[in-house]
Structure formats: structure tokens, C-alpha cells
Amino acid sequence: MVICTCPYCGGDLKSEIDSYYCGFCEMSITTEDAQENGQRKQIPFLLNNVTISDADENTMQLMQRSTNDLIVMLRLVRQKRTDFYNYLRVLNKAKGDFQEHAELTGKDYEYWTRKAWVLENILRDRTGVFPERITDDYLSGLAVRADKINGKSMRIRAKKQTNQDTK
């Protein structure tokens, strides 16, 4: 038998018109968010759904993104910032006609530095910290943990009866 349960506490939901109600959480749950038999709401950790062009969104739009998206985006932005820093170093060493290019590259470096700060601070507001280094191992570890958590049920098992309990 399928029991509709809360995606937050795993408790049984009371059916209402067009939604459910969780007595433990004291809140309405949409039919889309209601789960079955204590399962957690599945949160995919997708590494390939974020591109560097997504970082061009304004801060308010970035704040609407998932934390996972922001972590992946921060990695891309940091790489872009590093690329412009290296271009700027080369252009500053070259004398002559490269000054205009150095100024443009410097502006790009500043843009990506500020984007990195925005992402770091949004993550810091949410979690209290932001990752110093975002490696392939770090991202794959997040994905593995997300899959593990997605599979954990929120059902409380009844205590098993022993022979002594039945006497």
C-alpha cells in the first residue's frame, strides 16, 4: 500500500484539496512534493547542466540557483578568472602596442573576480563556508553523497518483537 509522506520529516500526510498537510511540520505540501512511503525527495546532482555563460546572470538570478549549481559554476568562474589573470600577465610583460589589450583583459579579470566573490558569498550565506578548491574528486564526492542521501528512507521501523515480549 502506498502512503503519501512528507518530503521533510517522512510523516504521513493528510489529504486536502489540491495538496496535503503535514501535522509534524505544520505546513501544506504540494502534490508534486509529496513522497511515497517515507522516501526522500530526489535531488539530482548534475555536473553538466551548468555552463560559464550561466555565470553572466545577475546576482538575484544566481541566488535562485541550487547550491550544487553554484559550486560547479564557481569552479568554472575561477578557471575563467585564472585564464584572464594569465593573459594579463603576458600582456603586461609585452611592451608596446598591447596596452589597450591589457586594459580590456584587466576589465575581464575584474569581472570574473567579482563573479567569483558573488558566488562565494552566496554559498557562504547558505552554508557558512565556500569550497577553497573544487576538484573533480570534490565534485564526484558530492555526487556520490547526494545519491546516497537520495536513497535513504525516512521511515521509522517498528521495534521487533522478541519471544519475551510475546509471553
N, C-alpha and C positions, 0 to 999 in steps of 0.2 A: 504494500500500500504506500502511495506517495503522500508525504506530508510536506506542506509548504512551510518553509522555515526562514527565519531572519538571516540576512547575509552578514550581520554584525555579531549577534550573540548565539545564533543557532537555535533559538527558541521557536516553538510552534507559533504560527501566525493565525490571527483571527481574520476571516474573510470579510471584507467590506465592499461597498460598491466601487468598482474600478480600482481597488487597491487592497492592501492588507494592513493589519495593525499588529505591532509587537508590544505586548504588555511589559516585557522586561525593559526594552529600550524606550518605551513610551513614545512611539512615533509611528507614522504611516510609512509603509514600504510599497513602492510601486510594484506592479505585477512583473515588470522586467527585472527588478532587483530581487524579487522573492526567489529563494533557492529551494531545493528539494532535499529532504532527509538530512538536514544539517550540513550540506555541502557549502563550501566557501564560494563566494563569487569569484569566477575565474578572471585573473588579471594577467593578460599575456605580457611577456617581456620581449618585445620585438627590437632587434638591433638594427634592422634595415629600414625601418619606417621613418627615420629622421635623416634629413639632408642639411647641408650647410646653408642652403637658401632658406630653410625654416628659421634660422637664427636672425634673419632680417626682420622678423616680426617685432612689433613694438613690445615694450615691457609688459603692458597689460595683457597682450595676447600670449606672451611667454608664460605669464603667471597662470594661465588656464591650462597649460600643458601638464602632462603627467610628470612625476618626479623622474621616472625612468627615462622619458624622452629628454628631459633637461640634462641628465647625466651624459647621455650619448651625445647630445648637442654640445655640451661643454667640451667634450673631447674633441669634436670637430672644430669648434671655435678656437680652442687652444692651439691646435695644429695650424690653423689659418693664421693666427697671430704670430706663431713661430716663423712661418714662411715669410710673412711681411717683415718681421724683425731681421731675418737673414738677408732679404733683398735690400733692406735699408742699410745694413752694414756694408754690403758690397757697393752700393751706390755712393755711400759716404766716403768710401776709400778711393773711389774713382773720382778724379778731379775733372773739372771742365764742364761740358755740356749736360751733365747728369743731374745738376742741382734741381731742375724742375721735376724730374722723375723722383728724386729723393724726397721732395716736399709732398708729392702725391702719395708716395709709398708710406711716408710718415703719417699722413692722414688716415690711410688704410690701417696702419698698425694701431693708431689710436682708436679707431672704430672697433677693431676686433678685440683690443684690450678692454674697452668699455663693455662690449658684449659679454666677454668672459666674466667681468665683475658683476654684471647684471645676473647672469646665470648662477654664479657662485652665491650671490646674496639671496636669490630666490630659494636655492637649495638650503642655505643656512637658515632662512626664516622657517622653512618647513621641518628641518631635521636637526638644526643646531650646528651642523657641520657641512662641509662640502669635501669631495674627494680631492686629495692633493695630486694624485696620479691616477689616470684612468687608462688602464692597460687592457689588452684582450682578455687576460686572465681575470681581471677585476670584473669586466662585463659578463664573461661567461659564468663566473661565480654568482653574480646577481641573477642571471637567468636560471641557473640550477636551483638556487634558493627559492626563487619565485615559483618554479614548477613544484618543488617540494611542498611549499606552503599551500599552493592551489589544491594539492591532493589531500591535505589534512581535513578531516571531517570535524564538525563541531557538535557531535552527539555525545551525550553523557551516557556511558554504559551502566546498566543496572548491575548492582552487586550480585555476584554469582552466589547461589545458594549452596551451602555445604551440607553434608549429612547431619551435622549437629543442628543446623537451622531448621531442618525438617522434623526433628524429634520432638 
